[in-house]
Amino acid sequence: MKSFFEGIQYLFVDILFAPLDFLRSLELSSWFVANTINWIFMIICAAAMVYWIKQLSIFDANGTENQDTTAHSFLK
């Protein structure tokens, strides 16, 4: 049973987290490159927010947005 858990440890620590260890060691030389994953997530979130706000403005311009406070049953 112990070897099973050591195998899981080896998989995660030595194989799956190897790219993250590389990024951590890269932090001393280049902060921006070390935080590449964070930049990618921020770009995705910003794009999603722009799309969401654009869709809200389309529904608002068409007049199809229901702004009635009784739109949901839990608000009655």
N, C-alpha and C positions, 0 to 999 in steps of 0.2 A: 504494500500500500504506500510505503514511503517513496518508492521509486516512481509511482504514478504522480504524486505531487511534485517530486523533483523534476519530472518530465514536463509538467505544466509550468513550473518555474523557468525551466530552460527555454521553453517555447516563448513565453512572454518576455523574459528579461533579455535573453541573448538574441532572439530573432525578431519578434514583433516590435520591440521598443528600440531596436538598433538605430533606425532613422531619427528617433527623438533624442537619443544619446548623441548622435552626430550634431543635431541642431543645438543641443545644450553646450557641446564643446566649441561650437562655432560662435557662441555668444561673445566670447572675449575679443574676437577679431571683428565681427560685424553684427551689430545688434539687429539691423533691419533684415538681414538674411536669416538670422536665427529665429525671428518671429514671422517667418513666411506663412505658417499655418494660420496665425492670428490675422494677418493681412488678408488672406484668402477668405476667411470667415467674415471679416468686416465688409469686404467687397460684396459677398453674397447677400449679407443682411441689408446693405445699402441698396442694392439692386431690388431686393424684395420690397423694401419700403417704398422706393420710387414707383414700382409697379402697383403696389397696393393703393398709394395715394392717387395715382393716375386712374385706376379703376373707380375709386370713390368719386373723383371729379366727373367721370363719365356718367355714373349713375345719378349724381346730383344735377348735371346738366340736362339729362333726359327727364328728370322729375320722377324717376322710378324708385328713388330711395325713400323708404318708409321711416319717417322720423317721429311717428306717433309713439307715445310712451306705452301704449298697450300692444305694441308689435309682438311682444313676447308674453306668454301666459304668466310667467313668474313676476311680471311687473304690474299686474292688475291689483 
